[in-house]
Structures are given as C-alpha cells and as structure tokens.
Amino acid sequence: MALSPIRKVIYTNNTVEGFHRQLRQVTKTKDVFSSEMALVKLLFLVSERIGQK
C-alpha cells in the first residue's frame, strides 16, 4: 500500500517530462522568434496538438 502514492508521483512525473520533451523538440528547431508573443502562440498550439493525442 505504501507504493501507491510513489507510483502516482512517478507516472505523473513521466507525463510531465514527456510533455516538456515535446515542447523542447518543437522550439529547438527554431533559431529565432520574431517576438515573445510568437513563442507563446507556438507553445499554445503545440500544447493543443499534444492534448488531442
């Protein structure tokens, strides 16, 4: 019974790390953003696409 909360934290952490990896994968290929708002829009659209999966 003591492992159940630990497993939940591990699985949650894996999910968050996977999400961050996908965001980094998109932003890593872009060298320069025209503005900070362009980056925010890109991250929003990518997070929407990830959410649909």
mmCIF file of the N, C-alpha and C atoms, coordinates in Angstrom:
data_MODEL
# 
_entry.id   MODEL 
# 
loop_
_atom_site.group_PDB 
_atom_site.id 
_atom_site.type_symbol 
_atom_site.label_atom_id 
_atom_site.label_alt_id 
_atom_site.label_comp_id 
_atom_site.label_asym_id 
_atom_site.label_entity_id 
_atom_site.label_seq_id 
_atom_site.pdbx_PDB_ins_code 
_atom_site.Cartn_x 
_atom_site.Cartn_y 
_atom_site.Cartn_z 
_atom_site.occupancy 
_atom_site.B_iso_or_equiv 
_atom_site.pdbx_formal_charge 
_atom_site.auth_seq_id 
_atom_site.auth_comp_id 
_atom_site.auth_asym_id 
_atom_site.auth_atom_id 
_atom_site.pdbx_PDB_model_num 
ATOM 1   N N  . MET A 1 1  ? 0.807  -1.204 0.000   1.00 0.00 ? 1  MET A N  1 
ATOM 2   C CA . MET A 1 1  ? 0.000  0.000  0.000   1.00 0.00 ? 1  MET A CA 1 
ATOM 3   C C  . MET A 1 1  ? 0.848  1.266  0.000   1.00 0.00 ? 1  MET A C  1 
ATOM 4   N N  . ALA A 1 2  ? 2.016  1.217  0.541   1.00 0.00 ? 2  ALA A N  1 
ATOM 5   C CA . ALA A 1 2  ? 2.856  2.415  0.624   1.00 0.00 ? 2  ALA A CA 1 
ATOM 6   C C  . ALA A 1 2  ? 3.393  2.818  -0.744  1.00 0.00 ? 2  ALA A C  1 
ATOM 7   N N  . LEU A 1 3  ? 3.434  1.907  -1.685  1.00 0.00 ? 3  LEU A N  1 
ATOM 8   C CA . LEU A 1 3  ? 3.986  2.222  -3.007  1.00 0.00 ? 3  LEU A CA 1 
ATOM 9   C C  . LEU A 1 3  ? 3.003  2.958  -3.910  1.00 0.00 ? 3  LEU A C  1 
ATOM 10  N N  . SER A 1 4  ? 1.731  2.883  -3.622  1.00 0.00 ? 4  SER A N  1 
ATOM 11  C CA . SER A 1 4  ? 0.735  3.513  -4.486  1.00 0.00 ? 4  SER A CA 1 
ATOM 12  C C  . SER A 1 4  ? 0.964  5.016  -4.668  1.00 0.00 ? 4  SER A C  1 
ATOM 13  N N  . PRO A 1 5  ? 1.174  5.806  -3.599  1.00 0.00 ? 5  PRO A N  1 
ATOM 14  C CA . PRO A 1 5  ? 1.451  7.236  -3.809  1.00 0.00 ? 5  PRO A CA 1 
ATOM 15  C C  . PRO A 1 5  ? 2.753  7.481  -4.568  1.00 0.00 ? 5  PRO A C  1 
ATOM 16  N N  . ILE A 1 6  ? 3.737  6.628  -4.348  1.00 0.00 ? 6  ILE A N  1 
ATOM 17  C CA . ILE A 1 6  ? 5.019  6.779  -5.053  1.00 0.00 ? 6  ILE A CA 1 
ATOM 18  C C  . ILE A 1 6  ? 4.827  6.525  -6.544  1.00 0.00 ? 6  ILE A C  1 
ATOM 19  N N  . ARG A 1 7  ? 4.095  5.494  -6.884  1.00 0.00 ? 7  ARG A N  1 
ATOM 20  C CA . ARG A 1 7  ? 3.829  5.196  -8.296  1.00 0.00 ? 7  ARG A CA 1 
ATOM 21  C C  . ARG A 1 7  ? 3.087  6.342  -8.966  1.00 0.00 ? 7  ARG A C  1 
ATOM 22  N N  . LYS A 1 8  ? 2.121  6.913  -8.257  1.00 0.00 ? 8  LYS A N  1 
ATOM 23  C CA . LYS A 1 8  ? 1.364  8.034  -8.824  1.00 0.00 ? 8  LYS A CA 1 
ATOM 24  C C  . LYS A 1 8  ? 2.292  9.206  -9.133  1.00 0.00 ? 8  LYS A C  1 
ATOM 25  N N  . VAL A 1 9  ? 3.215  9.493  -8.249  1.00 0.00 ? 9  VAL A N  1 
ATOM 26  C CA . VAL A 1 9  ? 4.164  10.587 -8.476  1.00 0.00 ? 9  VAL A CA 1 
ATOM 27  C C  . VAL A 1 9  ? 5.072  10.266 -9.655  1.00 0.00 ? 9  VAL A C  1 
ATOM 28  N N  . ILE A 1 10 ? 5.541  9.043  -9.743  1.00 0.00 ? 10 ILE A N  1 
ATOM 29  C CA . ILE A 1 10 ? 6.436  8.649  -10.839 1.00 0.00 ? 10 ILE A CA 1 
ATOM 30  C C  . ILE A 1 10 ? 5.701  8.751  -12.172 1.00 0.00 ? 10 ILE A C  1 
ATOM 31  N N  . TYR A 1 11 ? 4.476  8.236  -12.250 1.00 0.00 ? 11 TYR A N  1 
ATOM 32  C CA . TYR A 1 11 ? 3.731  8.284  -13.502 1.00 0.00 ? 11 TYR A CA 1 
ATOM 33  C C  . TYR A 1 11 ? 3.406  9.716  -13.892 1.00 0.00 ? 11 TYR A C  1 
ATOM 34  N N  . THR A 1 12 ? 3.064  10.546 -12.906 1.00 0.00 ? 12 THR A N  1 
ATOM 35  C CA . THR A 1 12 ? 2.784  11.950 -13.185 1.00 0.00 ? 12 THR A CA 1 
ATOM 36  C C  . THR A 1 12 ? 4.038  12.641 -13.690 1.00 0.00 ? 12 THR A C  1 
ATOM 37  N N  . ASN A 1 13 ? 5.160  12.367 -13.072 1.00 0.00 ? 13 ASN A N  1 
ATOM 38  C CA . ASN A 1 13 ? 6.428  12.976 -13.477 1.00 0.00 ? 13 ASN A CA 1 
ATOM 39  C C  . ASN A 1 13 ? 6.780  12.557 -14.900 1.00 0.00 ? 13 ASN A C  1 
ATOM 40  N N  . ASN A 1 14 ? 6.579  11.297 -15.243 1.00 0.00 ? 14 ASN A N  1 
ATOM 41  C CA . ASN A 1 14 ? 6.869  10.832 -16.601 1.00 0.00 ? 14 ASN A CA 1 
ATOM 42  C C  . ASN A 1 14 ? 6.003  11.558 -17.625 1.00 0.00 ? 14 ASN A C  1 
ATOM 43  N N  . THR A 1 15 ? 4.760  11.797 -17.288 1.00 0.00 ? 15 THR A N  1 
ATOM 44  C CA . THR A 1 15 ? 3.847  12.504 -18.189 1.00 0.00 ? 15 THR A CA 1 
ATOM 45  C C  . THR A 1 15 ? 4.305  13.938 -18.401 1.00 0.00 ? 15 THR A C  1 
ATOM 46  N N  . VAL A 1 16 ? 4.665  14.602 -17.325 1.00 0.00 ? 16 VAL A N  1 
ATOM 47  C CA . VAL A 1 16 ? 5.116  15.996 -17.409 1.00 0.00 ? 16 VAL A CA 1 
ATOM 48  C C  . VAL A 1 16 ? 6.420  16.078 -18.201 1.00 0.00 ? 16 VAL A C  1 
ATOM 49  N N  . GLU A 1 17 ? 7.344  15.161 -17.946 1.00 0.00 ? 17 GLU A N  1 
ATOM 50  C CA . GLU A 1 17 ? 8.612  15.156 -18.678 1.00 0.00 ? 17 GLU A CA 1 
ATOM 51  C C  . GLU A 1 17 ? 8.383  14.902 -20.158 1.00 0.00 ? 17 GLU A C  1 
ATOM 52  N N  . GLY A 1 18 ? 7.448  14.039 -20.496 1.00 0.00 ? 18 GLY A N  1 
ATOM 53  C CA . GLY A 1 18 ? 7.127  13.775 -21.897 1.00 0.00 ? 18 GLY A CA 1 
ATOM 54  C C  . GLY A 1 18 ? 6.559  15.007 -22.583 1.00 0.00 ? 18 GLY A C  1 
ATOM 55  N N  . PHE A 1 19 ? 5.704  15.728 -21.870 1.00 0.00 ? 19 PHE A N  1 
ATOM 56  C CA . PHE A 1 19 ? 5.128  16.962 -22.399 1.00 0.00 ? 19 PHE A CA 1 
ATOM 57  C C  . PHE A 1 19 ? 6.220  17.992 -22.646 1.00 0.00 ? 19 PHE A C  1 
ATOM 58  N N  . HIS A 1 20 ? 7.114  18.164 -21.678 1.00 0.00 ? 20 HIS A N  1 
ATOM 59  C CA . HIS A 1 20 ? 8.222  19.127 -21.828 1.00 0.00 ? 20 HIS A CA 1 
ATOM 60  C C  . HIS A 1 20 ? 9.151  18.719 -22.966 1.00 0.00 ? 20 HIS A C  1 
ATOM 61  N N  . ARG A 1 21 ? 9.383  17.425 -23.122 1.00 0.00 ? 21 ARG A N  1 
ATOM 62  C CA . ARG A 1 21 ? 10.244 16.947 -24.208 1.00 0.00 ? 21 ARG A CA 1 
ATOM 63  C C  . ARG A 1 21 ? 9.650  17.319 -25.559 1.00 0.00 ? 21 ARG A C  1 
ATOM 64  N N  . GLN A 1 22 ? 8.336  17.174 -25.690 1.00 0.00 ? 22 GLN A N  1 
ATOM 65  C CA . GLN A 1 22 ? 7.689  17.514 -26.951 1.00 0.00 ? 22 GLN A CA 1 
ATOM 66  C C  . GLN A 1 22 ? 7.750  19.021 -27.224 1.00 0.00 ? 22 GLN A C  1 
ATOM 67  N N  . LEU A 1 23 ? 7.613  19.835 -26.180 1.00 0.00 ? 23 LEU A N  1 
ATOM 68  C CA . LEU A 1 23 ? 7.739  21.288 -26.362 1.00 0.00 ? 23 LEU A CA 1 
ATOM 69  C C  . LEU A 1 23 ? 9.152  21.662 -26.765 1.00 0.00 ? 23 LEU A C  1 
ATOM 70  N N  . ARG A 1 24 ? 10.145 21.060 -26.106 1.00 0.00 ? 24 ARG A N  1 
ATOM 71  C CA . ARG A 1 24 ? 11.545 21.353 -26.455 1.00 0.00 ? 24 ARG A CA 1 
ATOM 72  C C  . ARG A 1 24 ? 11.852 20.919 -27.877 1.00 0.00 ? 24 ARG A C  1 
ATOM 73  N N  . GLN A 1 25 ? 11.273 19.807 -28.298 1.00 0.00 ? 25 GLN A N  1 
ATOM 74  C CA . GLN A 1 25 ? 11.519 19.301 -29.640 1.00 0.00 ? 25 GLN A CA 1 
ATOM 75  C C  . GLN A 1 25 ? 11.076 20.318 -30.691 1.00 0.00 ? 25 GLN A C  1 
ATOM 76  N N  . VAL A 1 26 ? 9.975  21.008 -30.451 1.00 0.00 ? 26 VAL A N  1 
ATOM 77  C CA . VAL A 1 26 ? 9.475  21.993 -31.406 1.00 0.00 ? 26 VAL A CA 1 
ATOM 78  C C  . VAL A 1 26 ? 10.298 23.268 -31.349 1.00 0.00 ? 26 VAL A C  1 
ATOM 79  N N  . THR A 1 27 ? 10.605 23.758 -30.143 1.00 0.00 ? 27 THR A N  1 
ATOM 80  C CA . THR A 1 27 ? 11.311 25.033 -30.028 1.00 0.00 ? 27 THR A CA 1 
ATOM 81  C C  . THR A 1 27 ? 12.793 24.907 -30.367 1.00 0.00 ? 27 THR A C  1 
ATOM 82  N N  . LYS A 1 28 ? 13.341 23.717 -30.240 1.00 0.00 ? 28 LYS A N  1 
ATOM 83  C CA . LYS A 1 28 ? 14.771 23.517 -30.521 1.00 0.00 ? 28 LYS A CA 1 
ATOM 84  C C  . LYS A 1 28 ? 15.087 23.735 -31.998 1.00 0.00 ? 28 LYS A C  1 
ATOM 85  N N  . THR A 1 29 ? 14.139 23.421 -32.866 1.00 0.00 ? 29 THR A N  1 
ATOM 86  C CA . THR A 1 29 ? 14.382 23.549 -34.305 1.00 0.00 ? 29 THR A CA 1 
ATOM 87  C C  . THR A 1 29 ? 14.276 24.991 -34.775 1.00 0.00 ? 29 THR A C  1 
ATOM 88  N N  . LYS A 1 30 ? 13.695 25.857 -33.958 1.00 0.00 ? 30 LYS A N  1 
ATOM 89  C CA . LYS A 1 30 ? 13.552 27.268 -34.319 1.00 0.00 ? 30 LYS A CA 1 
ATOM 90  C C  . LYS A 1 30 ? 14.700 28.055 -33.699 1.00 0.00 ? 30 LYS A C  1 
ATOM 91  N N  . ASP A 1 31 ? 15.394 28.828 -34.512 1.00 0.00 ? 31 ASP A N  1 
ATOM 92  C CA . ASP A 1 31 ? 16.531 29.603 -34.011 1.00 0.00 ? 31 ASP A CA 1 
ATOM 93  C C  . ASP A 1 31 ? 16.094 30.908 -33.356 1.00 0.00 ? 31 ASP A C  1 
ATOM 94  N N  . VAL A 1 32 ? 15.218 31.646 -34.043 1.00 0.00 ? 32 VAL A N  1 
ATOM 95  C CA . VAL A 1 32 ? 14.843 32.973 -33.566 1.00 0.00 ? 32 VAL A CA 1 
ATOM 96  C C  . VAL A 1 32 ? 13.325 33.134 -33.695 1.00 0.00 ? 32 VAL A C  1 
ATOM 97  N N  . PHE A 1 33 ? 12.728 33.729 -32.684 1.00 0.00 ? 33 PHE A N  1 
ATOM 98  C CA . PHE A 1 33 ? 11.309 34.061 -32.750 1.00 0.00 ? 33 PHE A CA 1 
ATOM 99  C C  . PHE A 1 33 ? 11.183 35.561 -32.948 1.00 0.00 ? 33 PHE A C  1 
ATOM 100 N N  . SER A 1 34 ? 10.207 35.965 -33.748 1.00 0.00 ? 34 SER A N  1 
ATOM 101 C CA . SER A 1 34 ? 10.058 37.389 -34.051 1.00 0.00 ? 34 SER A CA 1 
ATOM 102 C C  . SER A 1 34 ? 9.686  38.193 -32.804 1.00 0.00 ? 34 SER A C  1 
ATOM 103 N N  . SER A 1 35 ? 8.981  37.561 -31.881 1.00 0.00 ? 35 SER A N  1 
ATOM 104 C CA . SER A 1 35 ? 8.620  38.230 -30.632 1.00 0.00 ? 35 SER A CA 1 
ATOM 105 C C  . SER A 1 35 ? 8.332  37.170 -29.573 1.00 0.00 ? 35 SER A C  1 
ATOM 106 N N  . GLU A 1 36 ? 8.192  37.629 -28.362 1.00 0.00 ? 36 GLU A N  1 
ATOM 107 C CA . GLU A 1 36 ? 7.855  36.709 -27.273 1.00 0.00 ? 36 GLU A CA 1 
ATOM 108 C C  . GLU A 1 36 ? 6.450  36.136 -27.486 1.00 0.00 ? 36 GLU A C  1 
ATOM 109 N N  . MET A 1 37 ? 5.569  36.957 -28.049 1.00 0.00 ? 37 MET A N  1 
ATOM 110 C CA . MET A 1 37 ? 4.198  36.501 -28.302 1.00 0.00 ? 37 MET A CA 1 
ATOM 111 C C  . MET A 1 37 ? 4.183  35.388 -29.346 1.00 0.00 ? 37 MET A C  1 
ATOM 112 N N  . ALA A 1 38 ? 5.084  35.425 -30.314 1.00 0.00 ? 38 ALA A N  1 
ATOM 113 C CA . ALA A 1 38 ? 5.175  34.364 -31.318 1.00 0.00 ? 38 ALA A CA 1 
ATOM 114 C C  . ALA A 1 38 ? 5.538  33.040 -30.652 1.00 0.00 ? 38 ALA A C  1 
ATOM 115 N N  . LEU A 1 39 ? 6.442  33.088 -29.699 1.00 0.00 ? 39 LEU A N  1 
ATOM 116 C CA . LEU A 1 39 ? 6.816  31.879 -28.959 1.00 0.00 ? 39 LEU A CA 1 
ATOM 117 C C  . LEU A 1 39 ? 5.646  31.369 -28.138 1.00 0.00 ? 39 LEU A C  1 
ATOM 118 N N  . VAL A 1 40 ? 4.933  32.262 -27.476 1.00 0.00 ? 40 VAL A N  1 
ATOM 119 C CA . VAL A 1 40 ? 3.781  31.866 -26.669 1.00 0.00 ? 40 VAL A CA 1 
ATOM 120 C C  . VAL A 1 40 ? 2.718  31.216 -27.544 1.00 0.00 ? 40 VAL A C  1 
ATOM 121 N N  . LYS A 1 41 ? 2.458  31.786 -28.707 1.00 0.00 ? 41 LYS A N  1 
ATOM 122 C CA . LYS A 1 41 ? 1.463  31.219 -29.627 1.00 0.00 ? 41 LYS A CA 1 
ATOM 123 C C  . LYS A 1 41 ? 1.883  29.832 -30.100 1.00 0.00 ? 41 LYS A C  1 
ATOM 124 N N  . LEU A 1 42 ? 3.157  29.682 -30.436 1.00 0.00 ? 42 LEU A N  1 
ATOM 125 C CA . LEU A 1 42 ? 3.656  28.388 -30.880 1.00 0.00 ? 42 LEU A CA 1 
ATOM 126 C C  . LEU A 1 42 ? 3.492  27.338 -29.780 1.00 0.00 ? 42 LEU A C  1 
ATOM 127 N N  . LEU A 1 43 ? 3.878  27.685 -28.557 1.00 0.00 ? 43 LEU A N  1 
ATOM 128 C CA . LEU A 1 43 ? 3.753  26.746 -27.448 1.00 0.00 ? 43 LEU A CA 1 
ATOM 129 C C  . LEU A 1 43 ? 2.294  26.403 -27.165 1.00 0.00 ? 43 LEU A C  1 
ATOM 130 N N  . PHE A 1 44 ? 1.412  27.373 -27.314 1.00 0.00 ? 44 PHE A N  1 
ATOM 131 C CA . PHE A 1 44 ? -0.013 27.115 -27.125 1.00 0.00 ? 44 PHE A CA 1 
ATOM 132 C C  . PHE A 1 44 ? -0.519 26.130 -28.164 1.00 0.00 ? 44 PHE A C  1 
ATOM 133 N N  . LEU A 1 45 ? -0.175 26.363 -29.426 1.00 0.00 ? 45 LEU A N  1 
ATOM 134 C CA . LEU A 1 45 ? -0.644 25.474 -30.496 1.00 0.00 ? 45 LEU A CA 1 
ATOM 135 C C  . LEU A 1 45 ? -0.085 24.072 -30.347 1.00 0.00 ? 45 LEU A C  1 
ATOM 136 N N  . VAL A 1 46 ? 1.175  23.977 -29.945 1.00 0.00 ? 46 VAL A N  1 
ATOM 137 C CA . VAL A 1 46 ? 1.781  22.662 -29.747 1.00 0.00 ? 46 VAL A CA 1 
ATOM 138 C C  . VAL A 1 46 ? 1.114  21.944 -28.573 1.00 0.00 ? 46 VAL A C  1 
ATOM 139 N N  . SER A 1 47 ? 0.834  22.678 -27.501 1.00 0.00 ? 47 SER A N  1 
ATOM 140 C CA . SER A 1 47 ? 0.179  22.037 -26.347 1.00 0.00 ? 47 SER A CA 1 
ATOM 141 C C  . SER A 1 47 ? -1.235 21.572 -26.718 1.00 0.00 ? 47 SER A C  1 
ATOM 142 N N  . GLU A 1 48 ? -1.924 22.307 -27.566 1.00 0.00 ? 48 GLU A N  1 
ATOM 143 C CA . GLU A 1 48 ? -3.241 21.875 -28.042 1.00 0.00 ? 48 GLU A CA 1 
ATOM 144 C C  . GLU A 1 48 ? -3.121 20.582 -28.849 1.00 0.00 ? 48 GLU A C  1 
ATOM 145 N N  . ARG A 1 49 ? -2.117 20.513 -29.714 1.00 0.00 ? 49 ARG A N  1 
ATOM 146 C CA . ARG A 1 49 ? -1.920 19.314 -30.532 1.00 0.00 ? 49 ARG A CA 1 
ATOM 147 C C  . ARG A 1 49 ? -1.565 18.119 -29.650 1.00 0.00 ? 49 ARG A C  1 
ATOM 148 N N  . ILE A 1 50 ? -0.716 18.343 -28.651 1.00 0.00 ? 50 ILE A N  1 
ATOM 149 C CA . ILE A 1 50 ? -0.344 17.265 -27.732 1.00 0.00 ? 50 ILE A CA 1 
ATOM 150 C C  . ILE A 1 50 ? -1.572 16.794 -26.961 1.00 0.00 ? 50 ILE A C  1 
ATOM 151 N N  . GLY A 1 51 ? -2.430 17.742 -26.570 1.00 0.00 ? 51 GLY A N  1 
ATOM 152 C CA . GLY A 1 51 ? -3.640 17.403 -25.828 1.00 0.00 ? 51 GLY A CA 1 
ATOM 153 C C  . GLY A 1 51 ? -4.609 16.558 -26.637 1.00 0.00 ? 51 GLY A C  1 
ATOM 154 N N  . GLN A 1 52 ? -4.615 16.729 -27.941 1.00 0.00 ? 52 GLN A N  1 
ATOM 155 C CA . GLN A 1 52 ? -5.504 15.946 -28.798 1.00 0.00 ? 52 GLN A CA 1 
ATOM 156 C C  . GLN A 1 52 ? -5.051 14.502 -28.926 1.00 0.00 ? 52 GLN A C  1 
ATOM 157 N N  . LYS A 1 53 ? -3.748 14.278 -28.739 1.00 0.00 ? 53 LYS A N  1 
ATOM 158 C CA . LYS A 1 53 ? -3.226 12.915 -28.813 1.00 0.00 ? 53 LYS A CA 1 
ATOM 159 C C  . LYS A 1 53 ? -3.693 12.186 -27.604 1.00 0.00 ? 53 LYS A C  1 
# 
